Amino acid sequence: MLTAVDRLARGIMAVMYEVALLRTEVSVLRKANEGLSKRRRAKKIRVRLGGSLTIQEAQDLLDQKAVDEQVAQETRQSGGGAGRSRTKIRCCGVCGKPGHNVRTCQEAAESSDSSVSNSVIVIS
């Protein structure tokens, strides 16, 4: 009976040591997790090379960006661009009319047909 109680006491002691080790490990892991969470939260509130922003500063930046986008869109719609030339409508090289090119020009085809009919083939 004494040996059974002795074994039981040793088993209980082993479990107690294991629980103590596990509690220590859990405590260390919780501290590490908290530090990691703080670093992740800190990254989200910082702007690259600008430090942290207040809510008002961030709102001002967003408003300024929206205004800049609106101005750019209005400039594109009005067609006014300093230094930009408007695209020129392409015209045929033979007749100068828009909508076709030299290869598909009717006048070029008519003039080439008349030059073929006017030419004389000499065979010697």
Phi and psi in degrees as GROMACS dihedral restraints (atoms count N, CA, C in turn):
[ dihedral_restraints ]
;  ai    aj    ak    al  type     phi  dphi    fc
    3     4     5     6     1   -64.5    20    10
    4     5     6     7     1   -38.1    20    10
    6     7     8     9     1   -66.2    20    10
    7     8     9    10     1   -36.5    20    10
    9    10    11    12     1   -65.7    20    10
   10    11    12    13     1   -42.8    20    10
   12    13    14    15     1   -66.8    20    10
   13    14    15    16     1   -38.7    20    10
   15    16    17    18     1   -62.4    20    10
   16    17    18    19     1   -45.2    20    10
   18    19    20    21     1   -63.9    20    10
   19    20    21    22     1   -41.4    20    10
   21    22    23    24     1   -62.4    20    10
   22    23    24    25     1   -42.2    20    10
   24    25    26    27     1   -64.7    20    10
   25    26    27    28     1   -41.9    20    10
   27    28    29    30     1   -65.3    20    10
   28    29    30    31     1   -39.1    20    10
   30    31    32    33     1   -64.0    20    10
   31    32    33    34     1   -41.9    20    10
   33    34    35    36     1   -65.3    20    10
   34    35    36    37     1   -41.5    20    10
   36    37    38    39     1   -62.5    20    10
   37    38    39    40     1   -41.3    20    10
   39    40    41    42     1   -63.5    20    10
   40    41    42    43     1   -42.2    20    10
   42    43    44    45     1   -65.1    20    10
   43    44    45    46     1   -40.3    20    10
   45    46    47    48     1   -62.4    20    10
   46    47    48    49     1   -44.0    20    10
   48    49    50    51     1   -62.3    20    10
   49    50    51    52     1   -42.3    20    10
   51    52    53    54     1   -63.9    20    10
   52    53    54    55     1   -41.9    20    10
   54    55    56    57     1   -63.7    20    10
   55    56    57    58     1   -40.7    20    10
   57    58    59    60     1   -63.3    20    10
   58    59    60    61     1   -42.9    20    10
   60    61    62    63     1   -63.7    20    10
   61    62    63    64     1   -42.9    20    10
   63    64    65    66     1   -65.2    20    10
   64    65    66    67     1   -38.4    20    10
   66    67    68    69     1   -64.2    20    10
   67    68    69    70     1   -41.2    20    10
   69    70    71    72     1   -63.4    20    10
   70    71    72    73     1   -43.8    20    10
   72    73    74    75     1   -63.6    20    10
   73    74    75    76     1   -42.1    20    10
   75    76    77    78     1   -63.1    20    10
   76    77    78    79     1   -40.4    20    10
   78    79    80    81     1   -63.4    20    10
   79    80    81    82     1   -43.9    20    10
   81    82    83    84     1   -64.0    20    10
   82    83    84    85     1   -43.0    20    10
   84    85    86    87     1   -65.7    20    10
   85    86    87    88     1   -37.3    20    10
   87    88    89    90     1   -65.1    20    10
   88    89    90    91     1   -41.5    20    10
   90    91    92    93     1   -63.7    20    10
   91    92    93    94     1   -42.7    20    10
   93    94    95    96     1   -64.4    20    10
   94    95    96    97     1   -40.7    20    10
   96    97    98    99     1   -65.1    20    10
   97    98    99   100     1   -39.5    20    10
   99   100   101   102     1   -65.5    20    10
  100   101   102   103     1   -42.0    20    10
  102   103   104   105     1   -62.5    20    10
  103   104   105   106     1   -41.4    20    10
  105   106   107   108     1   -65.1    20    10
  106   107   108   109     1   -41.0    20    10
  108   109   110   111     1   -63.5    20    10
  109   110   111   112     1   -39.5    20    10
  111   112   113   114     1   -64.0    20    10
  112   113   114   115     1   -41.4    20    10
  114   115   116   117     1   -64.9    20    10
  115   116   117   118     1   -40.5    20    10
  117   118   119   120     1   -65.6    20    10
  118   119   120   121     1   -41.2    20    10
  120   121   122   123     1   -65.9    20    10
  121   122   123   124     1   -37.3    20    10
  123   124   125   126     1   -65.0    20    10
  124   125   126   127     1   -36.3    20    10
  126   127   128   129     1   -65.0    20    10
  127   128   129   130     1   -34.1    20    10
  129   130   131   132     1   -72.9    20    10
  130   131   132   133     1   -26.3    20    10
  132   133   134   135     1   -95.9    20    10
  133   134   135   136     1     0.0    20    10
  135   136   137   138     1  -101.4    20    10
  136   137   138   139     1   144.5    20    10
  138   139   140   141     1  -102.9    20    10
  139   140   141   142     1   141.1    20    10
  141   142   143   144     1   -53.5    20    10
  142   143   144   145     1   123.7    20    10
  144   145   146   147     1    60.4    20    10
  145   146   147   148     1    12.5    20    10
  147   148   149   150     1  -119.7    20    10
  148   149   150   151     1    -5.3    20    10
  150   151   152   153     1    78.8    20    10
  151   152   153   154     1  -161.7    20    10
  153   154   155   156     1   -88.8    20    10
  154   155   156   157     1   155.4    20    10
  156   157   158   159     1  -116.2    20    10
  157   158   159   160     1   149.2    20    10
  159   160   161   162     1   -85.3    20    10
  160   161   162   163     1   168.3    20    10
  162   163   164   165     1   -63.8    20    10
  163   164   165   166     1   -40.2    20    10
  165   166   167   168     1   -65.1    20    10
  166   167   168   169     1   -42.2    20    10
  168   169   170   171     1   -63.1    20    10
  169   170   171   172     1   -41.5    20    10
  171   172   173   174     1   -64.4    20    10
  172   173   174   175     1   -41.4    20    10
  174   175   176   177     1   -64.0    20    10
  175   176   177   178     1   -40.3    20    10
  177   178   179   180     1   -62.8    20    10
  178   179   180   181     1   -41.6    20    10
  180   181   182   183     1   -63.2    20    10
  181   182   183   184     1   -42.8    20    10
  183   184   185   186     1   -64.2    20    10
  184   185   186   187     1   -40.8    20    10
  186   187   188   189     1   -63.6    20    10
  187   188   189   190     1   -43.2    20    10
  189   190   191   192     1   -63.5    20    10
  190   191   192   193     1   -39.5    20    10
  192   193   194   195     1   -63.7    20    10
  193   194   195   196     1   -41.5    20    10
  195   196   197   198     1   -64.3    20    10
  196   197   198   199     1   -40.4    20    10
  198   199   200   201     1   -64.9    20    10
  199   200   201   202     1   -44.0    20    10
  201   202   203   204     1   -60.8    20    10
  202   203   204   205     1   -41.5    20    10
  204   205   206   207     1   -64.2    20    10
  205   206   207   208     1   -40.2    20    10
  207   208   209   210     1   -65.6    20    10
  208   209   210   211     1   -42.3    20    10
  210   211   212   213     1   -63.2    20    10
  211   212   213   214     1   -43.2    20    10
  213   214   215   216     1   -62.9    20    10
  214   215   216   217     1   -40.1    20    10
  216   217   218   219     1   -66.9    20    10
  217   218   219   220     1   -41.2    20    10
  219   220   221   222     1   -65.0    20    10
  220   221   222   223     1   -37.1    20    10
  222   223   224   225     1   -64.4    20    10
  223   224   225   226     1   -41.9    20    10
  225   226   227   228     1   -64.7    20    10
  226   227   228   229     1   -40.9    20    10
  228   229   230   231     1   -70.2    20    10
  229   230   231   232     1   -36.5    20    10
  231   232   233   234     1   -76.4    20    10
  232   233   234   235     1   -15.1    20    10
  234   235   236   237     1    81.7    20    10
  235   236   237   238     1     1.4    20    10
  237   238   239   240     1   -87.5    20    10
  238   239   240   241     1   118.3    20    10
  240   241   242   243     1  -141.8    20    10
  241   242   243   244     1   121.2    20    10
  243   244   245   246     1   -66.4    20    10
  244   245   246   247     1   124.6    20    10
  246   247   248   249     1    88.0    20    10
  247   248   249   250     1    -7.6    20    10
  249   250   251   252     1   -99.3    20    10
  250   251   252   253     1   136.2    20    10
  252   253   254   255     1   -99.8    20    10
  253   254   255   256     1   150.0    20    10
  255   256   257   258     1   -72.8    20    10
  256   257   258   259     1   150.7    20    10
  258   259   260   261     1   -70.9    20    10
  259   260   261   262     1   136.0    20    10
  261   262   263   264     1   -87.3    20    10
  262   263   264   265     1   139.9    20    10
  264   265   266   267     1   -74.8    20    10
  265   266   267   268     1   127.8    20    10
  267   268   269   270     1   -75.7    20    10
  268   269   270   271     1   141.7    20    10
  270   271   272   273     1  -126.1    20    10
  271   272   273   274     1   163.2    20    10
  273   274   275   276     1   -67.3    20    10
  274   275   276   277     1   143.2    20    10
  276   277   278   279     1   -77.8    20    10
  277   278   279   280     1   -18.3    20    10
  279   280   281   282     1   -92.4    20    10
  280   281   282   283     1   -55.3    20    10
  282   283   284   285     1   -99.9    20    10
  283   284   285   286     1   -18.4    20    10
  285   286   287   288     1    82.0    20    10
  286   287   288   289     1     8.5    20    10
  288   289   290   291     1   -91.7    20    10
  289   290   291   292     1   144.9    20    10
  291   292   293   294     1   -79.5    20    10
  292   293   294   295     1   161.1    20    10
  294   295   296   297     1   106.0    20    10
  295   296   297   298     1   -10.9    20    10
  297   298   299   300     1  -154.2    20    10
  298   299   300   301     1   175.5    20    10
  300   301   302   303     1  -125.2    20    10
  301   302   303   304     1  -174.0    20    10
  303   304   305   306     1   -61.1    20    10
  304   305   306   307     1   -39.1    20    10
  306   307   308   309     1   -66.3    20    10
  307   308   309   310     1   -30.3    20    10
  309   310   311   312     1  -107.3    20    10
  310   311   312   313     1    10.4    20    10
  312   313   314   315     1   -72.0    20    10
  313   314   315   316     1   130.9    20    10
  315   316   317   318     1   -71.5    20    10
  316   317   318   319     1   -37.5    20    10
  318   319   320   321     1   -66.0    20    10
  319   320   321   322     1   -37.1    20    10
  321   322   323   324     1   -66.4    20    10
  322   323   324   325     1   -38.7    20    10
  324   325   326   327     1   -66.5    20    10
  325   326   327   328     1   -41.1    20    10
  327   328   329   330     1   -65.7    20    10
  328   329   330   331     1   -41.9    20    10
  330   331   332   333     1   -69.7    20    10
  331   332   333   334     1   -33.4    20    10
  333   334   335   336     1   -72.9    20    10
  334   335   336   337     1   -33.4    20    10
  336   337   338   339     1   -66.1    20    10
  337   338   339   340     1   -41.1    20    10
  339   340   341   342     1   -70.6    20    10
  340   341   342   343     1   -32.8    20    10
  342   343   344   345     1   -71.8    20    10
  343   344   345   346     1   -30.1    20    10
  345   346   347   348     1   -72.0    20    10
  346   347   348   349     1   -39.1    20    10
  348   349   350   351     1   -72.8    20    10
  349   350   351   352     1   -26.2    20    10
  351   352   353   354     1   -85.0    20    10
  352   353   354   355     1   -13.2    20    10
  354   355   356   357     1   -83.3    20    10
  355   356   357   358     1   152.7    20    10
  357   358   359   360     1  -117.0    20    10
  358   359   360   361     1   133.3    20    10
  360   361   362   363     1   -97.2    20    10
  361   362   363   364     1   123.2    20    10
  363   364   365   366     1  -109.8    20    10
  364   365   366   367     1   125.0    20    10
  366   367   368   369     1  -115.1    20    10
  367   368   369   370     1   126.2    20    10
